Amino acid sequence: MISVVKYAFVAAIGAVGMYWFDVAQGRRGQRYTRRAGDVARDAGQGLQRTVYRSHALIRSNEVSDDILMERVRRALRRATAHSDAIDVSCSRGVVILRGAVLKHEHPRIMRAARSAAGASVVYDELAAYRHLARSPSRFGLDSRRAWTSTT
């Protein structure tokens, strides 16, 4: 009985080997195996990201204001090309954003600021403009002041 199982096992291994190394049909199996490997790798990386994020939630969220301000600025640089037009101020985890931004970029900017590690609250004091030409900061004016004509 054991010898029959041995021969069946060896025959199965031989059949898989023939299928795998067959020039015409083997490539399809290799592609399938490669795709399965990619899926497994992606799942492993997703699990690793989840673990890192959970560790970040467990750790203390208290960071200094300077570090938090730099984290928010870095996130804003990734979110918009006009990050230099945004003034960021922080105090004990509370972030205040001031400046002029494009209207279609506003939600992305707010998401980026909220995603910075250590930011507990983000206050939105941004002025959203439809076109860049109407932005006061484009003309060198401070966006926090009232925009008045000079006539």
DSSP file (Angstrom, degrees, kcal/mol; ACC not computed):
  #  RESIDUE AA STRUCTURE BP1 BP2  ACC     N-H-->O    O-->H-N    N-H-->O    O-->H-N    TCO  KAPPA ALPHA  PHI   PSI    X-CA   Y-CA   Z-CA
    1    1 A M     >        0   0    0      0, 0.0     4,-1.8     0, 0.0     5,-0.1   0.000 360.0 360.0 360.0 -41.0    0.0    0.0    0.0
    2    2 A I  H  >  +     0   0    0      1,-0.2     4,-2.5     2,-0.2     5,-0.2   0.892 360.0  54.1 -66.3 -38.5    2.8    2.4    0.9
    3    3 A S  H  > S+     0   0    0      1,-0.2     4,-2.5     2,-0.2    -1,-0.2   0.848 105.9  53.2 -65.8 -32.1    4.6    1.7   -2.4
    4    4 A V  H  > S+     0   0    0      2,-0.2     4,-2.3     1,-0.2    -1,-0.2   0.909 110.3  47.0 -67.0 -41.8    1.3    2.6   -4.3
    5    5 A V  H  X S+     0   0    0     -4,-1.8     4,-2.4     2,-0.2    -2,-0.2   0.897 111.9  51.7 -65.2 -40.6    1.1    5.9   -2.5
    6    6 A K  H  X S+     0   0    0     -4,-2.5     4,-2.7     1,-0.2     5,-0.2   0.941 111.2  46.2 -60.7 -47.6    4.8    6.5   -3.2
    7    7 A Y  H  X S+     0   0    0     -4,-2.5     4,-2.4     1,-0.2    -2,-0.2   0.876 112.3  50.7 -64.8 -37.0    4.4    5.9   -6.9
    8    8 A A  H  X S+     0   0    0     -4,-2.3     4,-2.3     2,-0.2    -1,-0.2   0.906 111.8  48.1 -65.7 -40.8    1.3    8.1   -7.1
    9    9 A F  H  X S+     0   0    0     -4,-2.4     4,-2.4     2,-0.2    -2,-0.2   0.930 112.9  47.0 -64.9 -45.8    3.2   10.9   -5.4
   10   10 A V  H  X S+     0   0    0     -4,-2.7     4,-2.4     1,-0.2    -2,-0.2   0.892 112.1  51.3 -63.9 -39.6    6.1   10.6   -7.7
   11   11 A A  H  X S+     0   0    0     -4,-2.4     4,-2.4    -5,-0.2    -1,-0.2   0.898 109.9  49.6 -64.3 -40.2    3.8   10.5  -10.7
   12   12 A A  H  X S+     0   0    0     -4,-2.3     4,-2.4     2,-0.2    -2,-0.2   0.918 111.0  48.8 -65.0 -43.0    2.1   13.6   -9.5
   13   13 A I  H  X S+     0   0    0     -4,-2.4     4,-2.5     1,-0.2    -2,-0.2   0.912 111.8  50.2 -62.5 -41.9    5.4   15.4   -9.0
   14   14 A G  H  X S+     0   0    0     -4,-2.4     4,-2.5     2,-0.2    -2,-0.2   0.897 109.8  50.3 -62.7 -40.7    6.4   14.3  -12.5
   15   15 A A  H  X S+     0   0    0     -4,-2.4     4,-2.4     2,-0.2    -2,-0.2   0.914 111.4  47.8 -65.6 -42.3    3.2   15.6  -14.0
   16   16 A V  H  X S+     0   0    0     -4,-2.4     4,-3.0     2,-0.2    -2,-0.2   0.915 112.0  50.6 -63.5 -42.0    3.6   18.9  -12.4
   17   17 A G  H  X S+     0   0    0     -4,-2.5     4,-2.7     2,-0.2    -2,-0.2   0.907 110.5  48.8 -62.5 -42.1    7.2   19.1  -13.6
   18   18 A M  H  X S+     0   0    0     -4,-2.5     4,-0.9     1,-0.2    -1,-0.2   0.914 114.3  45.9 -63.7 -41.8    6.1   18.3  -17.1
   19   19 A Y  H  < S+     0   0    0     -4,-2.4     3,-0.4     1,-0.2    -2,-0.2   0.923 114.8  47.7 -65.8 -42.4    3.4   20.9  -17.0
   20   20 A W  H  < S+     0   0    0     -4,-3.0    -2,-0.2     1,-0.2    -1,-0.2   0.908 118.3  38.3 -66.9 -43.0    5.8   23.5  -15.5
   21   21 A F  H  < S+     0   0    0     -4,-2.7     2,-0.3    -5,-0.2    -1,-0.2   0.445  85.4 116.9 -92.6   0.5    8.7   23.0  -17.9
   22   22 A D     X  -     0   0    0     -4,-0.9     4,-1.7    -3,-0.4     5,-0.3  -0.526  61.9-142.6 -67.4 130.8    6.5   22.5  -21.0
   23   23 A V  T  4 S+     0   0    0     -2,-0.3     4,-0.5     2,-0.2    -1,-0.1   0.896  93.8  38.6 -66.0 -41.9    7.4   25.3  -23.4
   24   24 A A  T  4 S+     0   0    0      1,-0.1     4,-0.3     2,-0.1    -1,-0.2   0.941 132.0  21.0 -78.4 -48.1    3.8   25.8  -24.7
   25   25 A Q  T  > S+     0   0    0      1,-0.1     4,-1.1     2,-0.1     3,-0.5   0.682 109.2  74.0 -96.7 -19.9    1.7   25.3  -21.6
   26   26 A G  H  X S+     0   0    0     -4,-1.7     4,-2.4     1,-0.2     5,-0.2   0.811  86.5  62.9 -68.4 -30.8    4.2   26.0  -18.9
   27   27 A R  H  > S+     0   0    0     -4,-0.5     4,-2.8    -5,-0.3    -1,-0.2   0.877  99.7  54.6 -63.7 -35.8    4.4   29.7  -19.3
   28   28 A R  H  > S+     0   0    0     -3,-0.5     4,-2.3    -4,-0.3    -1,-0.2   0.922 110.2  46.3 -63.3 -42.4    0.7   30.1  -18.4
   29   29 A G  H  X S+     0   0    0     -4,-1.1     4,-2.5   -10,-0.2    -2,-0.2   0.882 111.7  51.5 -65.5 -38.4    1.4   28.2  -15.2
   30   30 A Q  H  X S+     0   0    0     -4,-2.4     4,-2.7     2,-0.2    -2,-0.2   0.905 109.8  49.3 -65.8 -40.5    4.4   30.3  -14.5
   31   31 A R  H  X S+     0   0    0     -4,-2.8     4,-2.9     2,-0.2    -2,-0.2   0.925 111.3  49.9 -62.9 -42.7    2.4   33.5  -15.1
   32   32 A Y  H  X S+     0   0    0     -4,-2.3     4,-2.3     1,-0.2    -2,-0.2   0.924 112.6  46.5 -61.4 -44.3   -0.3   32.3  -12.7
   33   33 A T  H  X S+     0   0    0     -4,-2.5     4,-2.1     2,-0.2    -1,-0.2   0.899 112.2  50.8 -65.1 -40.0    2.3   31.5  -10.0
   34   34 A R  H  X S+     0   0    0     -4,-2.7     4,-2.2     2,-0.2    -2,-0.2   0.916 110.8  48.8 -64.0 -42.9    4.0   34.8  -10.5
   35   35 A R  H  X S+     0   0    0     -4,-2.9     4,-2.5     1,-0.2    -2,-0.2   0.907 110.0  51.4 -63.0 -40.7    0.7   36.7  -10.2
   36   36 A A  H  X S+     0   0    0     -4,-2.3     4,-2.2     1,-0.2    -1,-0.2   0.882 109.3  51.3 -63.3 -37.0   -0.1   34.7   -7.0
   37   37 A G  H  X S+     0   0    0     -4,-2.1     4,-2.5     2,-0.2    -1,-0.2   0.892 108.9  50.6 -65.3 -39.5    3.3   35.7   -5.7
   38   38 A D  H  X S+     0   0    0     -4,-2.2     4,-2.8     2,-0.2    -2,-0.2   0.913 110.4  49.4 -63.6 -42.3    2.5   39.4   -6.4
   39   39 A V  H  X S+     0   0    0     -4,-2.5     4,-2.4     1,-0.2    -2,-0.2   0.916 111.8  48.4 -63.1 -42.5   -0.8   39.1   -4.6
   40   40 A A  H  X S+     0   0    0     -4,-2.2     4,-2.2     2,-0.2    -2,-0.2   0.909 112.3  48.8 -64.8 -41.1    0.9   37.5   -1.6
   41   41 A R  H  X S+     0   0    0     -4,-2.5     4,-2.4     2,-0.2    -2,-0.2   0.925 112.0  48.6 -63.8 -44.0    3.6   40.2   -1.6
   42   42 A D  H  X S+     0   0    0     -4,-2.8     4,-2.4     1,-0.2    -2,-0.2   0.892 111.3  50.1 -63.2 -39.4    1.0   43.0   -1.8
   43   43 A A  H  X S+     0   0    0     -4,-2.4     4,-2.2    -5,-0.2    -1,-0.2   0.898 110.3  50.6 -65.7 -39.0   -1.0   41.4    1.0
   44   44 A G  H  X S+     0   0    0     -4,-2.2     4,-2.2     2,-0.2    -2,-0.2   0.904 111.0  48.0 -64.8 -40.9    2.1   41.2    3.1
   45   45 A Q  H  X S+     0   0    0     -4,-2.4     4,-2.4     2,-0.2    -2,-0.2   0.887 110.6  51.6 -67.6 -37.9    3.0   44.9    2.5
   46   46 A G  H  X S+     0   0    0     -4,-2.4     4,-2.2     2,-0.2    -2,-0.2   0.903 110.4  48.9 -63.6 -40.1   -0.6   45.9    3.3
   47   47 A L  H  X S+     0   0    0     -4,-2.2     4,-2.2     2,-0.2    -2,-0.2   0.894 110.0  51.7 -64.6 -39.8   -0.4   43.9    6.6
   48   48 A Q  H  X S+     0   0    0     -4,-2.2     4,-2.5     2,-0.2    -2,-0.2   0.910 109.1  49.8 -64.2 -42.2    2.9   45.6    7.4
   49   49 A R  H  X S+     0   0    0     -4,-2.4     4,-2.6     1,-0.2    -1,-0.2   0.909 110.2  51.4 -61.2 -41.6    1.4   49.1    6.8
   50   50 A T  H  X S+     0   0    0     -4,-2.2     4,-2.3     1,-0.2    -2,-0.2   0.905 110.0  49.0 -62.7 -41.3   -1.5   48.2    9.0
   51   51 A V  H  X S+     0   0    0     -4,-2.2     4,-2.3     2,-0.2    -2,-0.2   0.929 111.6  48.9 -63.8 -45.3    0.9   47.1   11.8
   52   52 A Y  H  X S+     0   0    0     -4,-2.5     4,-2.0     1,-0.2    -2,-0.2   0.908 112.2  48.5 -61.9 -41.4    2.9   50.3   11.5
   53   53 A R  H  X S+     0   0    0     -4,-2.6     4,-1.8     2,-0.2    -1,-0.2   0.890 110.4  50.7 -67.1 -37.9   -0.2   52.4   11.6
   54   54 A S  H  X S+     0   0    0     -4,-2.3     4,-1.9     1,-0.2    -1,-0.2   0.886 109.3  51.4 -67.4 -36.5   -1.5   50.6   14.7
   55   55 A H  H  X S+     0   0    0     -4,-2.3     4,-2.5     1,-0.2    -1,-0.2   0.889 107.9  53.0 -63.8 -37.5    1.9   51.1   16.4
   56   56 A A  H  < S+     0   0    0     -4,-2.0    -2,-0.2     1,-0.2    -1,-0.2   0.862 109.0  49.2 -66.2 -34.4    1.6   54.8   15.6
   57   57 A L  H  < S+     0   0    0     -4,-1.8    -1,-0.2     1,-0.2    -2,-0.2   0.861 111.7  48.7 -71.3 -34.7   -1.8   54.9   17.2
   58   58 A I  H  < S+     0   0    0     -4,-1.9    -2,-0.2    -5,-0.1    -1,-0.2   0.899  99.6  78.8 -71.8 -40.5   -0.6   53.1   20.3
   59   59 A R  S  < S-     0   0    0     -4,-2.5     2,-0.1    -5,-0.2     0, 0.0  -0.193 103.0 -80.3 -64.9 161.7    2.4   55.4   20.8
   60   60 A S        -     0   0    0      1,-0.1    -1,-0.1     2,-0.1    -2,-0.1  -0.394  30.6-152.3 -64.4 136.7    2.0   58.8   22.3
   61   61 A N        +     0   0    0     -4,-0.1     2,-0.6    -3,-0.1    -1,-0.1   0.383  59.8 117.1 -90.0   2.4    0.8   61.4   19.8
   62   62 A E        +     0   0    0     57,-0.0     2,-0.3    30,-0.0    -2,-0.1  -0.623  36.3 158.7 -77.4 117.1    2.5   64.2   21.7
   63   63 A V        -     0   0    0     -2,-0.6    30,-0.1    55,-0.2    29,-0.1  -0.911  45.3 -91.4-131.0 161.4    5.1   65.8   19.6
   64   64 A S     >  -     0   0    0     -2,-0.3     4,-2.5     1,-0.1     5,-0.2  -0.325  35.4-115.8 -70.4 157.8    6.7   69.2   19.8
   65   65 A D  H  > S+     0   0    0      1,-0.2     4,-2.6     2,-0.2     5,-0.2   0.855 114.4  54.5 -63.4 -35.7    5.1   72.1   17.8
   66   66 A D  H  > S+     0   0    0      2,-0.2     4,-2.1     1,-0.2    -1,-0.2   0.920 110.4  45.3 -65.0 -43.2    8.2   72.4   15.6
   67   67 A I  H  > S+     0   0    0      2,-0.2     4,-2.3     1,-0.2    -2,-0.2   0.925 114.1  49.1 -66.2 -43.8    8.1   68.8   14.6
   68   68 A L  H  X S+     0   0    0     -4,-2.5     4,-2.5     1,-0.2    -2,-0.2   0.907 109.7  51.8 -62.0 -41.9    4.4   68.9   14.0
   69   69 A M  H  X S+     0   0    0     -4,-2.6     4,-2.5     1,-0.2    -1,-0.2   0.906 110.8  48.0 -62.2 -41.3    4.7   72.1   11.9
   70   70 A E  H  X S+     0   0    0     -4,-2.1     4,-2.4     2,-0.2    -1,-0.2   0.882 110.4  51.8 -67.4 -37.4    7.4   70.4    9.7
   71   71 A R  H  X S+     0   0    0     -4,-2.3     4,-2.2     2,-0.2    -2,-0.2   0.911 111.6  46.8 -63.6 -41.9    5.2   67.3    9.3
   72   72 A V  H  X S+     0   0    0     -4,-2.5     4,-2.5     2,-0.2    -2,-0.2   0.921 112.2  49.8 -67.0 -43.3    2.3   69.4    8.2
   73   73 A R  H  X S+     0   0    0     -4,-2.5     4,-2.2     1,-0.2    -2,-0.2   0.899 110.5  50.5 -62.0 -39.9    4.4   71.4    5.8
   74   74 A R  H  X S+     0   0    0     -4,-2.4     4,-1.4     2,-0.2    -1,-0.2   0.911 111.0  48.5 -64.0 -41.8    5.8   68.2    4.3
   75   75 A A  H  X S+     0   0    0     -4,-2.2     4,-1.2     1,-0.2    -2,-0.2   0.885 111.2  50.9 -65.1 -37.8    2.3   66.8    3.9
   76   76 A L  H  X S+     0   0    0     -4,-2.5     4,-2.2     1,-0.2    -2,-0.2   0.865 105.1  56.1 -68.3 -35.7    1.2   70.1    2.2
   77   77 A R  H  < S+     0   0    0     -4,-2.2    -1,-0.2     1,-0.2    -2,-0.2   0.857 109.5  46.9 -64.1 -32.9    4.2   70.0   -0.2
   78   78 A R  H  < S+     0   0    0     -4,-1.4    -1,-0.2     1,-0.2    -2,-0.2   0.782 115.1  47.4 -75.3 -26.0    3.0   66.5   -1.3
   79   79 A A  H  < S+     0   0    0     -4,-1.2     2,-0.3     1,-0.2    -2,-0.2   0.771 119.1  17.5 -89.3 -27.6   -0.6   67.7   -1.7
   80   80 A T    ><  -     0   0    0     -4,-2.2     3,-0.5    -5,-0.1    -1,-0.2  -0.980  55.5-136.4-147.4 155.0   -0.2   70.9   -3.6
   81   81 A A  T 3  S+     0   0    0     -2,-0.3     3,-0.3     1,-0.2    -1,-0.1   0.634 104.3  58.6 -82.8 -14.5    2.3   72.8   -5.8
   82   82 A H  T >   +     0   0    0      1,-0.2     3,-1.4    -6,-0.1    -1,-0.2  -0.225  61.1 130.8-109.1  42.3    1.5   76.1   -3.9
   83   83 A S  G X   +     0   0    0     -3,-0.5     3,-1.5     1,-0.3    -1,-0.2   0.757  64.1  67.4 -69.1 -22.9    2.4   75.0   -0.4
   84   84 A D  G 3  S+     0   0    0     -3,-0.3    -1,-0.3     1,-0.3    -2,-0.1   0.665  91.6  62.6 -71.6 -13.8    4.5   78.2    0.1
   85   85 A A  G <  S+     0   0    0     -3,-1.4    15,-0.9    15,-0.1     2,-0.5   0.457  89.9  85.2 -86.4  -0.7    1.3   80.3    0.0
   86   86 A I  E <   -A   99   0A   0     -3,-1.5     2,-0.5    13,-0.2    13,-0.2  -0.895  68.4-149.9-107.8 126.2    0.0   78.5    3.1
   87   87 A D  E     -A   98   0A   0     11,-3.9    11,-2.5    -2,-0.5     2,-0.5  -0.831  14.3-162.1 -93.9 126.0    1.0   79.7    6.6
   88   88 A V  E     +A   97   0A   0     -2,-0.5     2,-0.4     9,-0.2     9,-0.2  -0.928  12.1 174.8-112.4 129.5    1.1   76.9    9.1
   89   89 A S  E     -A   96   0A   0      7,-2.0     7,-2.9    -2,-0.5     2,-0.3  -0.993   7.7-167.5-132.3 145.1    1.0   77.5   12.9
   90   90 A C  E     +A   95   0A   0     -2,-0.4     2,-0.3     5,-0.2     5,-0.2  -0.963  13.3 174.3-133.5 145.9    0.8   74.9   15.7
   91   91 A S  E >  S-A   94   0A   0      3,-1.9     3,-1.6    -2,-0.3   -27,-0.0  -0.819  75.5 -27.1-152.7 111.6    0.2   75.0   19.4
   92   92 A R  T 3  S-     0   0    0     -2,-0.3     3,-0.1     1,-0.3   -28,-0.1   0.874 127.7 -42.5  52.3  47.0   -0.1   71.8   21.5
   93   93 A G  T 3  S+     0   0    0      1,-0.2    27,-2.4   -30,-0.1    28,-1.4   0.363 111.8 119.6  86.6  -5.4   -1.3   69.6   18.6
   94   94 A V  E <   -Ab  91 121A   0     -3,-1.6    -3,-1.9    26,-0.2     2,-0.4  -0.843  47.4-160.7 -97.0 123.6   -3.7   72.2   17.2
   95   95 A V  E     -Ab  90 122A   0     26,-3.1    28,-3.4    -2,-0.6     2,-0.5  -0.874   5.6-165.1-108.2 134.0   -2.8   73.2   13.6
   96   96 A I  E     -Ab  89 123A   0     -7,-2.9    -7,-2.0    -2,-0.4     2,-0.5  -0.982   4.5-160.9-119.8 125.4   -4.1   76.4   12.0
   97   97 A L  E     +Ab  88 124A   0     26,-2.3    28,-2.2    -2,-0.5     2,-0.3  -0.918  14.6 172.7-107.9 127.0   -3.8   76.9    8.2
   98   98 A R  E     +Ab  87 125A   0    -11,-2.5   -11,-3.9    -2,-0.5     2,-0.3  -0.962  29.2  66.2-130.4 148.9   -4.0   80.4    6.7
   99   99 A G  E    S-Ab  86 126A   0     26,-0.8    28,-3.3    -2,-0.3     2,-0.5  -0.857  77.4 -56.9 139.2-171.3   -3.5   81.5    3.2
  100  100 A A  E     + b   0 127A   0    -15,-0.9     2,-0.3    -2,-0.3    28,-0.2  -0.923  50.4 169.0-112.8 131.1   -4.8   81.4   -0.3
  101  101 A V  E     - b   0 128A   0     26,-2.6    28,-3.0    -2,-0.5     2,-0.3  -0.893  40.4 -93.4-134.1 163.8   -5.4   78.1   -2.1
  102  102 A L  E >>  - b   0 129A   0     -2,-0.3     3,-1.0    26,-0.2     4,-1.0  -0.589  34.9-126.2 -77.0 142.6   -7.1   76.9   -5.3
  103  103 A K  G >4 S+     0   0    0     26,-3.2     3,-0.6     1,-0.3    27,-0.1   0.868 108.2  51.6 -60.2 -40.3  -10.6   75.7   -4.7
  104  104 A H  G 34 S+     0   0    0     25,-0.3     4,-0.3     1,-0.2    -1,-0.3   0.706 111.4  49.0 -73.2 -17.3  -10.1   72.3   -6.3
  105  105 A E  G <> S+     0   0    0     -3,-1.0     4,-2.3     1,-0.1    -1,-0.2   0.598  87.1  89.7 -91.8 -13.2   -7.0   71.7   -4.1
  106  106 A H  H <X S+     0   0    0     -4,-1.0     4,-2.3    -3,-0.6     5,-0.2   0.896  86.3  46.2 -56.5 -49.9   -8.7   72.7   -0.8
  107  107 A P  H  > S+     0   0    0      0, 0.0     4,-2.3     0, 0.0    -1,-0.2   0.898 113.7  50.0 -61.9 -37.4  -10.1   69.2    0.2
  108  108 A R  H  > S+     0   0    0     -4,-0.3     4,-2.1     2,-0.2    -2,-0.2   0.882 110.3  50.7 -66.8 -37.5   -6.8   67.5   -0.6
  109  109 A I  H  X S+     0   0    0     -4,-2.3     4,-2.3     2,-0.2    -1,-0.2   0.912 110.8  48.0 -65.6 -43.3   -4.9   70.1    1.4
  110  110 A M  H  X S+     0   0    0     -4,-2.3     4,-2.4     2,-0.2    -2,-0.2   0.907 111.3  50.4 -66.0 -41.1   -7.1   69.6    4.4
  111  111 A R  H  X S+     0   0    0     -4,-2.3     4,-1.6     1,-0.2    -1,-0.2   0.913 110.8  50.1 -60.9 -42.1   -6.8   65.8    4.2
  112  112 A A  H  X S+     0   0    0     -4,-2.1     4,-0.6     1,-0.2    -2,-0.2   0.908 111.0  48.0 -64.4 -42.1   -3.0   66.1    4.0
  113  113 A A  H >< S+     0   0    0     -4,-2.3     3,-0.9     1,-0.2    -1,-0.2   0.898 112.1  49.4 -67.0 -39.3   -2.9   68.4    7.1
  114  114 A R  H 3< S+     0   0    0     -4,-2.4    -1,-0.2     1,-0.2    -2,-0.2   0.781 105.0  59.7 -69.1 -25.6   -5.2   66.1    9.1
  115  115 A S  H 3< S+     0   0    0     -4,-1.6    -1,-0.2    -5,-0.2    -2,-0.2   0.618  76.6 112.0 -80.0 -11.3   -3.1   63.1    8.2
  116  116 A A  S X< S-     0   0    0     -3,-0.9     3,-1.9    -4,-0.6     2,-0.2  -0.437  79.8-110.3 -65.4 129.7    0.1   64.5    9.8
  117  117 A A  T 3  S+     0   0    0      1,-0.2    -1,-0.1    -2,-0.2   -46,-0.1  -0.422 102.0  25.0 -64.9 126.7    1.0   62.4   12.8
  118  118 A G  T 3  S+     0   0    0      1,-0.3     2,-0.7    -2,-0.2    -1,-0.2   0.224  84.5 125.8 104.8 -12.1    0.4   64.4   16.0
  119  119 A A    <   +     0   0    0     -3,-1.9    -1,-0.3     1,-0.2   -25,-0.2  -0.703  27.7 172.6 -82.6 114.2   -2.2   66.8   14.7
  120  120 A S        +     0   0    0    -27,-2.4     2,-0.4    -2,-0.7   -26,-0.2   0.871  69.6  13.2 -88.2 -40.2   -5.2   66.5   16.9
  121  121 A V  E     -b   94   0A   0    -28,-1.4   -26,-3.1     2,-0.0     2,-0.5  -0.997  62.7-160.2-137.5 140.1   -7.3   69.4   15.4
  122  122 A V  E     -b   95   0A   0     -2,-0.4     2,-0.4   -28,-0.2   -26,-0.2  -0.971   9.6-155.8-123.3 117.1   -6.8   71.3   12.2
  123  123 A Y  E     -b   96   0A   0    -28,-3.4   -26,-2.3    -2,-0.5     2,-0.8  -0.775  10.7-142.1 -93.0 134.3   -8.5   74.7   11.8
  124  124 A D  E     +b   97   0A   0     -2,-0.4   -26,-0.1   -28,-0.2   -28,-0.1  -0.846  38.5 150.9-101.2 105.8   -9.2   75.9    8.3
  125  125 A E  E     +b   98   0A   0    -28,-2.2   -26,-0.8    -2,-0.8     2,-0.3  -0.111  34.9 133.4-118.5  32.2   -8.7   79.6    7.8
  126  126 A L  E     -b   99   0A   0    -28,-0.2     2,-0.6   -26,-0.1   -26,-0.2  -0.594  53.2-137.7 -85.2 143.4   -7.8   79.2    4.1
  127  127 A A  E     -b  100   0A   0    -28,-3.3   -26,-2.6    -2,-0.3     2,-0.5  -0.907  20.5-150.7 -99.0 118.3   -9.3   81.4    1.4
  128  128 A A  E     -b  101   0A   0     -2,-0.6     2,-0.4   -28,-0.2   -26,-0.2  -0.792  13.6-171.1 -96.3 126.9  -10.2   79.2   -1.6
  129  129 A Y  E     -b  102   0A   0    -28,-3.0   -26,-3.2    -2,-0.5   -25,-0.3  -0.896  25.1-143.3-117.3 145.7  -10.1   80.8   -5.0
  130  130 A R  S    S+     0   0    0     -2,-0.4     2,-0.3   -28,-0.2   -26,-0.2   0.888  90.2  29.8 -72.6 -39.6  -11.3   79.4   -8.3
  131  131 A H  S >  S-     0   0    0      1,-0.1     3,-0.9   -29,-0.1     4,-0.3  -0.911  74.2-131.7-122.8 149.0   -8.5   80.9  -10.3
  132  132 A L  G >  S+     0   0    0     -2,-0.3     3,-1.3     1,-0.2     6,-0.2   0.801 102.9  66.9 -67.7 -29.1   -5.0   81.7   -9.3
  133  133 A A  G 3  S+     0   0    0      1,-0.3    -1,-0.2     5,-0.1     6,-0.0   0.760  98.3  53.1 -66.0 -24.0   -5.2   85.2  -10.7
  134  134 A R  G <  S+     0   0    0     -3,-0.9    -1,-0.3     4,-0.0    -2,-0.2   0.515  83.0 109.6 -89.3  -4.1   -7.8   86.2   -8.1
  135  135 A S    X>  -     0   0    0     -3,-1.3     3,-0.9    -4,-0.3     4,-0.6  -0.554  65.1-144.3 -74.3 129.9   -5.6   85.1   -5.2
  136  136 A P  G >4>S+     0   0    0      0, 0.0     5,-2.0     0, 0.0     3,-1.1   0.845  99.1  61.4 -61.4 -33.4   -4.3   88.1   -3.1
  137  137 A S  G >45S+     0   0    0      1,-0.3     3,-1.2     3,-0.2    -2,-0.0   0.757  92.4  65.8 -68.0 -21.6   -1.0   86.2   -2.5
  138  138 A R  G <45S+     0   0    0     -3,-0.9    -1,-0.3     1,-0.3    -5,-0.1   0.829 103.2  47.0 -65.9 -29.9   -0.4   86.1   -6.2
  139  139 A F  G <<5S-     0   0    0     -3,-1.1    -1,-0.3    -4,-0.6    -2,-0.2   0.280 125.4-101.8 -94.8   9.8    0.0   89.9   -6.1
  140  140 A G  T < 5S+     0   0    0     -3,-1.2     2,-0.2     1,-0.3    -3,-0.2   0.602  78.7 135.7  83.6  10.1    2.2   89.8   -3.0
  141  141 A L      < -     0   0    0     -5,-2.0     2,-0.5    -6,-0.1    -1,-0.3  -0.604  64.1-106.1 -90.3 154.1   -0.5   90.7   -0.6
  142  142 A D    >   -     0   0    0     -2,-0.2     3,-1.1     1,-0.1    -1,-0.1  -0.674  23.3-145.8 -77.3 126.3   -1.0   89.0    2.8
  143  143 A S  T 3  S+     0   0    0     -2,-0.5    -1,-0.1     1,-0.2   -44,-0.1   0.654  94.0  65.5 -70.9 -14.2   -4.1   86.8    2.4
  144  144 A R  T 3  S+     0   0    0      2,-0.1    -1,-0.2   -46,-0.1     2,-0.2   0.738  90.7  76.8 -80.4 -20.8   -5.0   87.4    6.1
  145  145 A R  S <  S-     0   0    0     -3,-1.1     2,-0.2     1,-0.1    -4,-0.0  -0.494  99.3 -91.7 -84.3 158.7   -5.6   91.1    5.4
  146  146 A A        -     0   0    0     -2,-0.2     2,-1.0     1,-0.1    -1,-0.1  -0.461  39.2-124.2 -67.4 139.2   -8.8   92.4    3.8
  147  147 A W        +     0   0    0     -2,-0.2     2,-0.3    -4,-0.1    -1,-0.1  -0.766  43.6 166.2 -90.8 106.7   -8.3   92.7    0.0
  148  148 A T        -     0   0    0     -2,-1.0     2,-0.1     1,-0.0    -3,-0.0  -0.826  37.7-103.8-120.7 157.8   -9.1   96.2   -0.9
  149  149 A S        -     0   0    0     -2,-0.3    -1,-0.0     1,-0.1     0, 0.0  -0.414  20.3-136.6 -77.5 159.1   -8.5   98.3   -4.0
  150  150 A T              0   0    0      1,-0.2    -1,-0.1    -2,-0.1    -2,-0.0   0.001 360.0 360.0-105.1  27.4   -5.7  100.9   -4.0
  151  151 A T              0   0    0      0, 0.0    -1,-0.2     0, 0.0    -2,-0.0   0.464 360.0 360.0 -87.6 360.0   -7.7  103.6   -5.7
